[in-house]
Amino acid sequence: MTESILLVEDDPSVRTTISTFLEMEGFEVEAVSSTRDAIRRLSETPYSLVISDIYIDDRTGIDVLMAARQQYANCSVILMTGRGTMETVMAATRNGAFDYLAKPFELDTLLEAVRRAIAAREPADDETEAEELPESEMIGSSAGMVEIYKTVSRVAPTDATVIIEGETGTGKELIARMIHRFSQRASQPFVPVDCSAIPAALLESELFGAMKGAFTGADRDRVGVFESANRGTVFLDEIGEIDAAFQVRLLRFLQERAIRPVGASREKQVDVRVVAATNRDLQKMVEEGKFREDLWFRLNVVRLTLPPLRERRVDVPLLTHYFLNKYNNRYNRDVKLTESGLATLRDFTWPGNVRQLQHLIERLTILAPNDRIDAEAVHDAVSAMEPGAPGGETLADTETEQIRRVLAATGGNKSRAAQILGIERKTLYRKLERMKL
């Protein structure tokens, strides 16, 4: 029997292209351009499959999805959009969408999804009510990011341990926070720990706690991170930096979910989910004998690899406008972005990834000449933030006025000002001392 497909797409050229392609593949396609027509057709005709854009008119593809699932429990729904977000992916997943495709996509990718949906079609579970989802700071609609969102939507409701890989500045902690926010533990603590910032000798007591008198300076019982985050989520950032001795303790914890504070004679059971992150290649470290293989297996239940910004440049405009709006509001500015400025930002390689872009836009919002971010302003700001000057200094002495303006904007917060200016904090202190500021 020929499979019948309802296509919901407001763009005429896309609608015609997809319809023609699927009909050539042997499917029977009925195409509509509005959610109203789609929901009306669903009330009249049973379809094997619905393919719908997300953003159509005053209603969305989520409404089409819910109507399809309500009318026909055995109907599969594939959603597609050029503006994918974590929230829309979560809404799609929770309401039973079979797949979610980021535009633009190859027609063969759509065909593969259609065939999988038809092959996997089974009676649906009870309907899940949609819920209003909050906005997140994880910005990106590229195909790579949509795949990340889809994996997060599947793993978040579970208690599975997750390892997040990615270069510095790609947003690993934001992903960890999203996993926590969309989990059953969302109302409980989320506790981040930077393993690289804690001396090896103190990491055990930091995470497991310590009893009074366990070591010099332990003048009282101390509750560790795992116990304080009971029923919540602990995010272990830079997990590749922990030493061999602590790797053994962490492995035992992941196996037993029990802690023994330093100096204690008994263990305590705790209920925490662990999400870890690293900017290092842990598999390679295992092969080199620098990271325990059994610990790697325990952490690597679900693995997420965040793409660097240079591999998802289509997200640069979204990120840039988001950060510009954020800092215009924060600093009461009205800085505009020109086409030449955006083109220059899109062409940059972004070795520091999203974090570098964020700091650059904050700097430009405060310092942009004539309240315009054009190609020249971007070039100047990038040059100022690139390291290489003697002693780590990247600003010329003539930039005293810029330093004054950034300090004023940050309310005198020197750490934040140094970050925006692209220099080390100690460099800023030296300049302030020399400038008598």
C-alpha angles and dihedrals in degrees: 000000000000112000113237118220130192112208119198113191129140096199106088096207094048091045092052094044095051094042093050093046095050093045089053087053090057102263127131107234131191112188128200132176103213139052090234092059091043094053091045092051090048090055090054107036135038112231129194091214141009122206112191139172114232102224109046115133135319088327129045144226088265088067089050090048092052092047092050094049091047094050099039120021090193095053116113119214128204117192125200134186145159091218104056119173135176089251096054091046090051091048090048093048095046092050094051106261111168095214142351121216127197116222131266098046136157114261089234088060090055091046091052091051091048093051092047091049093052093045093049098043110136136158108291128242121245114300116271118217116238116242133204108259125208124236120258135205091234099109125187141101099188118125091251093055093045088056088052090051091050092052092046091051090055099043100038097076091052129071093235118142111247131202116201117200127191146116121283111284098023094115105260094154091049089055090048090051091050091052089053094044094053094043132092087255095061094115091053129075125295107202120187119202123190101211092191092058096055119076112245091242091058101038094085094053091042093057103028100030130233138245124236110276094016090125140352109300096019095125095158141020111280125206112221129223095259093054094043090051094050110156089010138081131280117203112205106197121195091016090169090071098066117109127243095260094055091044087066092051093047092049091053091049092052089050099044104022087220130123131204111197115223107276094016123125097206137052126236125211115232131182111219135141116227123215114178133190138192141174090205131085101255093182089058091046088054090052090049092050094245097114128039114254093213091052090049090054091050092051096041098070091118119011125200121187115195114212117233116249092251088065094052104040091150085076094057095087092049092048093044095052091044093053093041091054091046095052095039086059094043096050097032092242134141102209115166127211117223126210091248090052093051092047090053092049091050092051095051117103095225102212088181092049123207093343090058091049090049093052091046093052091047090052092047092047089059100037108026111134112244089359090282129120105208132156093276093051090050093049091050093047094047091049091051092051096048114099123231108096116117114279091011092286113146102171126077119232089249090070094080091118091053091053090049091052095048092048090050092049093050093046092246095307100152096189091054092043092052090050092052093045091050096238136112117267092241089053090054091049090053091050093047090051092049092046092046090234 
